[in-house]
Structures are given as structure tokens and as C-alpha cells.
Amino acid sequence: MTTPRRRVLRPRPVEPVVDQRQVTRVQRRRAQLTKDRTSLRRWLTRLKRATNTVTDLHQRITRLEAQLSVD
């Protein structure tokens, strides 16, 4: 094996034509995605808080009903 390795010659990729409408659309979608993620994070925080409140109230009601049934 004294022959050197050959380099594979491939044609250079053609640079895509920049479509300004598509670039604008992608930027708008990315901005909307960021906005929606922020909104979702805020709503999930509220939802967690509400879920914890419901759980606490349910436990309290169960405890009070058990205490009233004993008396």
C-alpha cells in the first residue's frame, strides 16, 4: 500500500437564495415562540399554586369531616 489516499472531490454546495419574506416569517415565529414560552411559564406557575391550594383544602376538608364524624 504505497499509493497515497485520494481526496474525494465533491462539488461545493450551492448557497441558497435568501428569501426576505421567509426570513421575516422565521423571525416573527421565533419572537412568538419566545413570547408563548414566557406566557406558558407564567401560567404553569399559577397552575401549580392553584393545584397546591386545592390539595390543601381537600386535605383540610377530609380532616374536618373525619373529626366531625367522631364527635
C-alpha positions as CSV (number, residue, x, y, z in Angstrom):
1,M,0.0,0.0,0.0
2,T,2.4,2.6,-1.2
3,T,-0.2,4.7,-3.0
4,P,-1.5,7.7,-1.2
5,R,-5.1,8.1,-0.3
6,R,-7.2,10.1,-2.7
7,R,-9.3,13.0,-1.7
8,V,-12.9,12.8,-2.6
9,L,-13.8,15.8,-4.7
10,R,-17.4,16.9,-4.3
11,P,-19.0,19.9,-5.8
12,R,-19.4,22.8,-3.4
13,P,-22.9,23.2,-2.1
14,V,-24.8,26.0,-3.8
15,E,-25.7,28.8,-1.4
16,P,-29.4,29.0,-1.0
17,V,-31.1,32.1,-2.3
18,V,-32.2,34.3,0.6
19,D,-35.9,34.9,0.5
20,Q,-36.6,38.0,2.6
21,R,-40.2,37.0,3.2
22,Q,-39.2,33.7,4.6
23,V,-36.5,35.3,6.8
24,T,-39.1,37.8,8.2
25,R,-41.6,34.9,8.8
26,V,-39.0,32.9,10.7
27,Q,-38.0,35.9,12.8
28,R,-41.7,36.6,13.6
29,R,-42.2,32.9,14.5
30,R,-39.2,32.9,16.8
31,A,-40.4,36.0,18.6
32,Q,-43.9,34.4,19.0
33,L,-42.3,31.3,20.4
34,T,-40.3,33.2,23.0
35,K,-43.5,35.1,23.9
36,D,-45.5,31.9,24.2
37,R,-42.9,30.2,26.3
38,T,-42.8,33.1,28.7
39,S,-46.6,33.0,28.9
40,L,-46.7,29.3,29.5
41,R,-44.1,29.5,32.3
42,R,-46.3,32.1,34.0
43,W,-49.4,30.0,33.6
44,L,-47.7,26.9,34.9
45,T,-46.6,28.8,38.0
46,R,-50.2,29.8,38.6
47,L,-51.5,26.3,37.9
48,K,-49.0,24.8,40.4
49,R,-50.1,27.3,43.0
50,A,-53.8,26.6,42.4
51,T,-53.2,22.8,42.5
52,N,-51.4,23.1,45.8
53,T,-54.3,25.2,47.2
54,V,-56.9,22.6,46.1
55,T,-54.9,19.8,47.6
56,D,-54.5,21.6,50.9
57,L,-58.2,22.4,51.0
58,H,-59.2,18.9,50.2
59,Q,-57.0,17.5,53.0
60,R,-58.4,20.1,55.4
61,I,-62.0,19.2,54.5
62,T,-61.3,15.5,54.8
63,R,-59.7,16.1,58.2
64,L,-62.6,18.2,59.4
65,E,-65.2,15.7,58.2
66,A,-63.3,12.9,60.0
67,Q,-63.2,15.0,63.2
68,L,-67.0,15.8,62.9
69,S,-67.9,12.2,62.3
70,V,-66.1,11.1,65.5
71,D,-67.8,13.7,67.7
